[in-house]
Amino acid sequence: MSTEQTAPGHLLAGRYRLTELIGAGGMGRVWRGTDELLDRPVAVKELTIPPHLPDTEVEVLRTRMLREARSAARLGHPSIITVFDVVDSDERPWIVMELVRGRSLGTVIKEDGVLDPGRAAAIGVQTATALSIAHDRGIVHRDIKPGNVLIAPGDRAVLTDFGIARLEGTSGLTRTGLLVGSPGYLSPEQAQGGPATPASDIWSLGVTLYQAVEGRVPFAREAAVGTLTAIVTEEVPPPQNAGVLAPVLTALLDKDPERRPDIAGVHRMLAEAAEKAKKKGRKAQAAAPAASAATTPASPPPYLPPGAGDGPSTGGDGRGRRLLLLGSAAAVVAAAAVGLAFWLGNGGLDGADPASQTPPQAAATPSEDASDGGSDGDAEPSSSPSPSDSPSPGTEMATYEDETGFSVDLPEGWELRERQGTSVFFDIPGGGYLQIDQTDDPGDDAKADWEQQEGAISGNFSGYEKQSIEVLEEPFVDRYVSAADWEFTFDGRHAVNRAFHTEEKGYALFLVSPPETWEENRELLDPITASFEPAA
């Protein structure tokens, strides 16, 4: 089979038009294209097969590429590349994916120079989120490096290239003794011929973040064998520019895999480092002359991902099922008519064009008393608000029908802002927004899921104060297996994350509002929930 005939304009499966070659590697090329059926931009990965390659090796490449598609598709999270389709054409597979408009982290470092520690930590949080989802489903990525972390506008990071990912219980697709992965990012145990594990992904993430702030990998040598020898025998050179990231790098780059933190611990450490950097930035800004503050626009906050679940470590073997995690304080903005919230959004997920999306602006001033204090989360179900099937008199509702199949009635004036992966966002007049998210991997108990995930997610919300996590009973669950509300405040805003799920689908309605309109918006959540129709 030949791959030389592929050229711009090629129509794949009568649907996907290839327009421009945007990347090439050892086993594939990536094209910018258009899904002419749905009229959305896509990226198409083409398997390239060297001439005269033995049939057995061709089959390995085919299987590896299909594994890439399956691994990414089963994860289904905004911080992980979204796979739309797999097409078999010209005797080889083609993967149709979301088009992330941006550069890889490796290119950013090469073209723009090293990152400041706070920005690197924010990108690290997002990558840790992706790894948390993968490890929870028994998938080890095995090739974490800056080239496989895409950075879209707003510093949205997306983990890609699951071509050599290993799913628990499957074959390695390698010959005995053959190392898989990029030498400079391999862990000491891999460099000695050991298997890839979640702990080795964590080492590779540490090397990636080290390179982000130092501009080089810690054990770079001219020859691969020299690199591998240095990884095993030499100490990690102390980073000079890591700042708040220094203790995180020390933990991730421990030569003993048993002493490295698990992915939940990594996520927590990175979130704390990002928050420390943010606080230092605020202090520096406060110390600047007032005139300078008045004339210099505030920089957009980093676009951080939903936090990873912070339950017991699974060591990559867990099968804990999670509702999709929502929210990130660094990106949530409560200025009037701004609904953009999350790091994992600004990059064309599910076909959205990140180039047309607006970065977050400076956050509104918090109120003097953002919270009356958190509760213990053990409120009795009877304290749940009673839902109303109808909104308040005078509130006109309009039906929104989503391309994924669900529908919901929303108040007139709640404007659709954008789609970000599995989420859609609606601006609320007067400030605040509603996010509707979904997952194909629903949990068994919505309240238990929120309680498990609170520790990791809450760290992403500056000034977080828990109000309650409570079960919702009838009539909320007359069509669902379970439902629960997680209510909290942060930075002068009020929020409630309402989760409910069928046997096949999990949904969450995440409502964020400034205090002055919280009560009226909160009341509207009940008729919105009552009108919600899940995808068939």
DAWO-V689889 format. One record per residue. N is the residue number from 0. PHI is phi in whole degrees, 0 to 359 (none if undefined). PSI is psi in whole degrees, -180 to 180 (999 if undefined). BURIAL is # if it has 24 or more other ideal C-beta (glycine too) atoms within 12 Angstrom, else .. Layout:
N	PHI	PSI	BURIAL
N	PHI	PSI	BURIAL
//
This chain:
0	none	149	.
1	240	145	.
2	247	10	#
3	282	-18	.
4	277	-14	.
5	294	129	#
6	211	161	.
7	308	140	.
8	98	-13	.
9	298	134	#
10	256	120	.
11	259	126	#
12	56	28	#
13	66	18	.
14	217	-42	#
15	258	113	#
16	266	120	#
17	279	130	#
18	244	-34	#
19	202	135	.
20	282	123	#
21	242	-4	#
22	187	154	#
23	210	145	.
24	218	-165	#
25	294	-32	.
26	236	6	#
27	195	163	#
28	238	149	#
29	243	128	#
30	248	143	#
31	279	137	#
32	209	-175	#
33	227	131	#
34	278	103	#
35	287	-18	.
36	285	-46	.
37	260	-1	.
38	53	57	.
39	220	151	#
40	288	147	#
41	219	164	#
42	249	138	#
43	237	121	#
44	263	125	#
45	254	129	#
46	283	124	#
47	253	133	#
48	243	117	#
49	302	145	.
50	296	149	.
51	66	16	.
52	287	134	.
53	303	149	.
54	302	-36	.
55	296	-38	.
56	287	-35	.
57	300	-43	#
58	295	-35	.
59	298	-45	#
60	298	-43	#
61	298	-47	#
62	295	-39	#
63	296	-41	#
64	291	-40	#
65	296	-36	#
66	297	-40	#
67	304	-47	#
68	297	-45	#
69	292	-41	#
70	298	-48	#
71	292	-41	#
72	295	-36	#
73	284	-15	#
74	276	-42	#
75	52	62	#
76	219	145	#
77	300	-21	#
78	272	5	#
79	235	138	#
80	309	134	#
81	270	125	#
82	263	125	#
83	267	-37	#
84	198	157	#
85	233	127	#
86	242	135	#
87	258	112	.
88	215	143	#
89	55	37	.
90	63	28	.
91	207	155	#
92	277	149	#
93	234	134	#
94	255	125	#
95	259	121	#
96	231	171	#
97	297	148	#
98	264	111	#
99	265	112	#
100	274	102	#
101	172	-174	#
102	251	161	#
103	287	159	#
104	300	-36	#
105	300	-42	#
106	292	-39	.
107	301	-46	#
108	297	-42	#
109	292	-42	.
110	272	-35	.
111	253	-12	.
112	94	-178	.
113	293	157	#
114	268	151	#
115	289	153	#
116	302	-37	#
117	296	-43	#
118	294	-42	#
119	298	-40	#
120	296	-40	#
121	297	-42	#
122	294	-38	#
123	297	-38	#
124	301	-44	#
125	294	-41	#
126	293	-37	#
127	296	-36	#
128	301	-47	#
129	299	-44	#
130	293	-34	#
131	299	-44	#
132	296	-44	#
133	295	-49	#
134	296	-35	#
135	296	-25	#
136	257	16	#
137	79	20	#
138	252	125	#
139	257	126	#
140	291	-48	#
141	75	1	#
142	212	48	#
143	286	122	#
144	197	164	#
145	303	-31	#
146	292	-18	#
147	254	11	#
148	244	110	#
149	273	139	#
150	245	108	#
151	267	172	#
152	307	145	#
153	80	11	#
154	60	34	#
155	285	127	#
156	252	139	#
157	228	124	#
158	278	130	#
159	227	-177	#
160	60	73	#
161	267	26	#
162	298	-30	#
163	246	15	#
164	300	147	#
165	247	121	#
166	267	131	#
167	309	130	#
168	91	1	.
169	251	167	.
170	287	160	.
171	278	-15	#
172	58	30	#
173	223	155	.
174	284	151	.
175	305	131	.
176	85	-2	.
177	269	120	.
178	287	141	#
179	241	129	#
180	122	177	#
181	271	125	#
182	308	-45	#
183	296	-16	#
184	249	0	#
185	287	146	#
186	283	162	#
187	302	-39	#
188	292	-34	#
189	289	-40	#
190	299	-23	#
191	265	11	.
192	94	6	.
193	282	166	.
194	285	157	#
195	283	139	#
196	222	172	#
197	306	-36	#
198	296	-33	#
199	287	-33	#
200	299	-39	#
201	293	-40	#
202	302	-47	#
203	298	-36	#
204	296	-39	#
205	299	-43	#
206	297	-40	#
207	299	-45	#
208	289	-34	#
209	301	-47	#
210	295	-34	#
211	297	-37	#
212	262	-20	#
213	254	-20	#
214	84	6	#
215	205	158	.
216	278	154	#
217	290	-22	#
218	233	40	#
219	288	129	#
220	226	165	.
221	295	-40	.
222	252	149	.
223	301	-40	.
224	295	-35	.
225	293	-38	.
226	297	-47	#
227	296	-39	#
228	297	-43	.
229	295	-40	#
230	302	-39	#
231	279	-39	.
232	255	-22	.
233	255	156	.
234	282	153	.
235	292	124	#
236	299	128	.
237	302	130	.
238	291	146	#
239	260	-20	.
240	237	17	#
241	283	-28	#
242	54	-124	#
243	295	-15	#
244	275	-13	#
245	306	-51	#
246	294	-29	#
247	293	-45	#
248	297	-39	#
249	301	-43	#
250	290	-43	#
251	289	-32	#
252	260	35	#
253	284	130	#
254	297	-27	#
255	270	113	.
256	300	-27	#
257	291	-23	.
258	266	-10	.
259	289	146	#
260	293	154	#
261	285	176	#
262	293	-31	#
263	295	-41	#
264	294	-39	#
265	299	-47	#
266	301	-44	#
267	296	-45	#
268	297	-42	#
269	293	-40	#
270	297	-40	#
271	295	-41	#
272	296	-42	#
273	298	-41	#
274	293	-40	#
275	299	-44	#
276	296	-38	#
277	294	-41	#
278	295	-40	.
279	298	-39	.
280	295	-39	#
281	293	-39	#
282	296	-42	.
283	296	-39	.
284	292	-39	.
285	294	-30	.
286	280	-13	.
287	287	155	.
288	303	145	.
289	300	-37	.
290	298	-40	.
291	295	-40	.
292	295	-33	.
293	285	-24	.
294	257	-13	.
295	252	115	.
296	299	144	.
297	291	142	#
298	289	144	.
299	299	140	#
300	292	156	#
301	297	147	#
302	268	94	#
303	268	159	#
304	272	170	#
305	304	143	#
306	286	153	#
307	282	154	#
308	299	142	#
309	244	42	#
310	274	-169	#
311	300	146	.
312	297	138	#
313	256	-9	#
314	60	25	#
315	84	-3	#
316	254	-2	.
317	290	157	#
318	234	25	.
319	299	134	#
320	257	134	#
321	237	144	#
322	286	151	#
323	299	134	#
324	275	141	#
325	236	138	#
326	111	146	#
327	201	120	#
328	298	-36	#
329	296	-23	#
330	248	-13	#
331	289	131	#
332	233	130	#
333	252	17	#
334	295	160	#
335	302	134	.
336	60	27	#
337	249	120	#
338	248	0	#
339	289	128	#
340	233	-36	#
341	240	150	#
342	301	-38	#
343	277	20	#
344	250	-41	#
345	285	51	#
346	212	27	#
347	82	27	#
348	294	143	#
349	52	34	#
350	94	-5	#
351	294	149	#
352	263	105	#
353	296	-25	#
354	295	-22	.
355	264	1	.
356	266	145	#
357	266	130	#
358	296	156	#
359	299	150	#
360	257	-178	.
361	296	144	.
362	288	152	#
363	291	159	#
364	291	129	.
365	294	152	.
366	287	165	.
367	295	-35	.
368	231	95	.
369	283	-17	#
370	202	150	#
371	271	7	.
372	104	152	.
373	277	152	.
374	268	179	.
375	275	2	.
376	76	8	#
377	252	30	.
378	300	142	.
379	291	148	.
380	305	-29	.
381	295	-17	.
382	280	-6	.
383	296	143	#
384	296	147	#
385	277	126	.
386	287	154	#
387	241	136	.
388	285	-14	.
389	232	144	.
390	288	174	#
391	299	149	.
392	306	139	.
393	92	-8	.
394	269	112	.
395	275	137	.
396	245	148	.
397	228	143	.
398	276	129	.
399	255	126	#
400	249	117	.
401	274	151	#
402	295	-20	.
403	277	-8	#
404	117	-18	.
405	276	162	#
406	221	156	.
407	201	147	#
408	268	128	#
409	235	151	#
410	299	144	#
411	303	136	.
412	99	-15	.
413	279	100	#
414	274	133	.
415	296	124	#
416	263	-51	#
417	188	166	#
418	251	137	#
419	226	98	#
420	63	-119	#
421	273	2	#
422	249	151	#
423	235	145	#
424	240	140	#
425	233	128	#
426	285	141	#
427	252	129	#
428	305	136	#
429	89	0	#
430	112	154	#
431	94	177	#
432	200	165	#
433	240	130	#
434	248	131	#
435	248	121	#
436	235	163	#
437	208	160	#
438	211	150	#
439	272	3	#
440	238	68	#
441	292	150	#
442	280	178	#
443	269	-23	.
444	213	109	#
445	298	-43	#
446	297	-45	#
447	297	-37	#
448	297	-46	#
449	298	-42	#
450	297	-38	#
451	292	-36	#
452	268	-12	#
453	304	-44	#
454	303	-43	#
455	283	-43	#
456	290	-41	#
457	299	-28	#
458	296	-16	#
459	274	-5	#
460	249	111	#
461	297	132	#
462	73	23	#
463	301	132	#
464	224	117	#
465	289	136	#
466	261	-53	#
467	190	157	#
468	232	115	#
469	221	149	#
470	289	142	#
471	253	128	#
472	252	-161	#
473	305	145	.
474	270	11	.
475	299	-38	#
476	255	21	#
477	295	-21	.
478	243	4	.
479	232	159	#
480	289	-46	#
481	204	163	#
482	208	151	#
483	202	149	#
484	251	134	#
485	244	113	#
486	247	137	#
487	201	170	#
488	238	157	#
489	197	137	#
490	45	44	#
491	77	12	#
492	241	157	#
493	246	143	#
494	215	148	#
495	222	134	#
496	248	109	#
497	259	118	#
498	250	140	#
499	207	154	#
500	209	149	#
501	268	-172	#
502	291	-28	.
503	255	-27	.
504	228	144	#
505	247	139	#
506	231	155	#
507	217	135	#
508	251	112	#
509	251	109	#
510	253	125	#
511	237	133	#
512	211	147	#
513	291	157	#
514	303	-37	#
515	293	-22	.
516	243	10	#
517	298	-48	#
518	300	-46	.
519	292	-38	.
520	290	-38	#
521	298	-38	#
522	295	-31	#
523	287	-18	#
524	296	-32	#
525	292	-51	#
526	295	-29	#
527	297	-45	#
528	297	-42	#
529	298	-30	#
530	275	-10	#
531	293	130	#
532	242	113	.
533	296	162	#
534	297	145	.
535	294	999	.
//
